[in-house]
Amino acid sequence: MDNRFDILFEPVRIGPVVAPNRFYQVPHCTGMGYRMPEALAALRGVKAEGGWGVVCTEEVEIHPSSDLAPYFEGRLWDDADLPPLQLMVEAVHRHGALAAIELTHNGVDAPNLYSRMPPLGPRAMGVVGGTGYEPVQARRMDKEDIRSVRQWHRAAALRAKSIGFDLVYCYAGHGLSLAMHFLSRRYNDRTDEYGGSLENRVRFFREIIEDTREAVGDACGIVVRLAVDELLGSDGISRDGEGRDIVALLAELPDLWDVNVSGWSNDSASSRFEKEGYQERYTSFVKTLTTRPVVGVGRYTSPDAMVSAIRRGVLDMIGSARPSIADPFLPQKIREGRIDDIRECIGCNICASSDNKVVPIRCTQNPTMGEEWRRDWHPERIAPRRSEAQVLVVGAGPAGLEAARALGQRGYTVVLAEGRKEPGGRVALEATLPGLGEWRRVIDWRLAQIQKQRQVSLYPGSPMTASDVLEAGMADVIVATGATWRRDGVGRTLWRPAPGCDLPHVYTPDDLLAGHLPTGRVVVYDDDHYVMSGLLAELLARRGCQVSLLTPAPMISYWTQYTLEQERIERRLLELGVTLYTRRILTAIAPDEVTLASSLTGAAATLPCDAVVLVSDRLPNDALYQDLKPALADGRLRSLRVIGDAEAPNLIAQAVFSGHLVAREFEESPAPTVPFRIERVRPGENTGHPISNR
């Protein structure tokens, strides 16, 4: 290890316990929660194995009146919830890391759709959490309610201590917790000793911290997680206002400060909008007010940036959620001096989308994330080759690169042929769009790994036909030839080609990515609903075009609400002067205008334009695969697979997963009908806790 990184591996005392190093996996959701305890334990255990000195749970509900359904977070309502959490503690301790639990009551963020209990809050108000605009209100807490919540939190802390958690959180962050709701003037209009002045609004949080310290502080470090800035100016907690004052009031009460910004979309801003270390400008003041160690996040992926944050007195521990997802072995790779092996987070927030969609976590960079238990996948280890077989992979986009890399890791001889001069497929092109430079890490990391594998040969500028493939004489072929954007507008909304789609001023994303850019008045039609339309509209607006973006969806870039980007995208487009139309269907294209119709009423209108960009469905480039199928049938090929967008266009994360899956499955026994383990409940059990069904 380069000795300039030694400081990252110094132990840090946190109250009665000691973290073995400065790497701290902060609480983050996984979409697994109490529903998938074995999968969750394996995921957290891999983080500890990879060298993270502290590994935390996600938020853990302390009572049924803090029910976040339909989301699956942690749960510690009573003693029956202990066994699943103990699985995680044991998995983390097995590798010498500290296990931390983030206890929370979610207050007015919890609609209690499962428990059907009245939500609780500092005042009577509509809940702000759930799936959005729930027609549910919280009741104003009285003094008995406050005492009850304190008792529930204390009981949960004692339960956590009983199964070996080393750190216990008192949580006031992301706008999600009751403690933060009491702190906020927006939510707290009380006139008793829990409202009014800041000291009164801090009272409930102080009592929670003191209760927790009294209950478990002899054995557990007490951690406060606080959003020190909500980015709302004077309407919210801010680093120059009440955020600073709250830290000052509680400075020495916890054993560790975990500080960030709020809400979640600010805390986990995508790389399109914020770069490494972006939270420092909000959190750097905290260490000036306390002698306790401080942990913070900022999507740190560079060891030099980590060391800098510590040496400059910004942080004592490097907090991480997304970088620890992209590479659970990041600390170990730094320790071993393998900096170029770090699989850096690209900040796409596909991990966040998983929790928002209530499915197990996934990652664009790390296809094993979420598959540690159910598929028995390890991020660094893979089964060795079973034969001397040589594999031809056609297409060096994200799927083909990952397939070749993972097959090479297994020890197979691989020939990777790419038709274009530059490998990378769609990623190489999309990474040139505004703000997406870090997305290149998907291909750069894989190319760097392939260069280290003598048994993998890359041939760019080598388009292949079926005859070329057969002449190459390799019996095992994987086709990863990507997809092409449709030119006719057919997609979710239009099932027939848009009239006028063949006019010369009609473009697709492929045209723009190839450098063929329209000018003048441009209409961008979005029936894809992810990032592409917004990016192209931004690109054109920055080049001086007068851009209109229209979509059949009820909001711009609809799906990006799950990646925490939608509001930022819409705001940026408005700032750039892009005119936005929602619930509009493109019905016809003429030389100088488009016709659109309301998706609700059918009312038609026209919009003048000089060019149209159609962003709808993509067509798999599977012709090579189809041409090779007869060779598989007659025995000229032993195996033939199609993967990635050539099989079914999807997210880049799914393309990488597809490439990894085909490499894992190569020459292995055929997968069963259900190709992964499922956690189920045994008949007759009524504990509510799933167990593995192997």
Disulfide bonds with the S-S distance in Angstrom:
none
